Every structure is written in structure tokens, then in C-alpha cells.
Amino acid sequence: MKKVAILQSNYLPWKGVFDMIHQVDVFVFLEDVQYTTRDWRNRNKLLTKDGAKWITVPVKNKEKREQLICEAEIDNSIEWQQKHFNSFQMNYAKSPYFKQYKWILEDIYLNNNWTNISELNIYITKLVAKELGIKTKFINSLELNAKGIKDDKIIDICKKLNADYYLSGSAAKNYISPRKFENNNIKLEYIKYEYPRYKQLHEPFNHFVTVLDLIFNCGSDAPYYIWGWREDNNREEMEYDTI
């Protein structure tokens, strides 16, 4: 069975995205669809002493209705890269593994000059996935020239990849027709976001922050808190949250 997941790229994704990537053989970045504002395309959250705070990449013409994700250009008239690097330093310098993994931030913000939000997001996702030990193959939807919209486009991508299993996020239930997948001999399943808590610098605990929060606080144990715990012999005794 060839398993596929398809999702728009996100800026500094939360751990649930990497859970999805880990569970499939091929992960497709869905970049030839409309860019959405006030979404995860160009922003995410850091955990601070004052709670979770947004960190946002400025995007040109973000209100442009027909702009695709792959076309969205970053507004570099605003010096955001150094600002974001400094925000991580300010809020995570005291994390147990910050010094060990600070190179990730340096790679993203100090060693590159970004002009396209899609390219930035894909780079970050691949970089973090590799650090987490994920072996999944990545494909950009631009390579596939899939037809249709919504679930028809998803099915066309699956067929082009000879996939017979599609792992979806729960939000897609609003537009997905299970019968269409059944008619195309594609098994449809929705990911279950279930995770144990780990020690964060600030309370209350928050699952909905960038995966870098987990890496800076747990180091090489980060994969355990995303998927490894499910294989733990003591799993039945563990407490976890269903999200």
C-alpha cells in the first residue's frame, strides 16, 4: 500500500504536520492552490512568558484574490529575518537544548535570503524532517500538474502517484467526499492528533506552537513525543491529549 498525504506548506509547522509526514511514503506540498490570509502559510506561534505569540513573515499583495501559494512573494522591505531569529533567542535561550539546535535558526535566518514564502516553508519543513529522522519522500504539487479543485485535485494527485491510501487532516472533512475516494480505490483515513505533554519553559502547556518548541525543550527525544510514544510498552499508562 502506497500512502500519501497532501498539505499546503506552513511556516514553522507544528508537530502535527511532522506526524502526518512520518506516517506516509510520499508527502506532497500543495502549492498550486490559492494563498490564504490569516492562516499558517506565513505565520506560527512561539511560546513566551506571556503565552503563545504570533510570529509572521510579511507577504506582498497578500490580499490578492487569485494569488497562488507558490507565487506569494515575501516583503523584504521589512527586516523580518533578524527579528524572527531574535525572537527565538529571547524566548528559548534558556531551553535545555537551544544551544545544540540553534544551528537550525542560523541556517534559516542568517544563512539565507528568502523572497518566496513557499520556498521558505518547504525548506524549513524538509530541514526539520531530516533532523527528526523522517525518511518520507517530498514532492511539490507543481511537478504533477494535477487537475480539478478540492477533493478532485487530491484524487488526481493520488492517481498520478499510484497511491491507494490517502491520509487527510480533519479540517478537510468539510469538502471531502469519501465516496469519490472509494470509487477510485483509494483508502481514506483522517489523522488522529494525540500527543503526550512535555516540559515547556512556560505554563500553561500549549500543543499549538511551532515544532521547534519541542526540539529546543526535548532535543533528540522530540520524535518520541510526536510518534514514538505510541510504540511504548507503557503506552496504556501514559497520559496524552486528543486534539
ABEGO torsion letter per residue (X at the ends): XBBBBBBBBBBGBBAAAAAAAAABABBBBBAABBBBBGBAAABBBBBBAAEBBBBBBBBBGAABAABBAAABBBBAABBAAAAAAAAAAAAAAABAAAAAAAAAAAAAAAABBBABAAAAAAAAAAAAAAAAGBABBBBBAAAAGBBEBEAAAAAAAAAAAGBABBBBBAAAAAABBAAAAAAAGBBBBBBBBBBBBBBBABOBBBABBBAAAAAAAAEAAAAAAAAAAAABAAAAABBBBBX
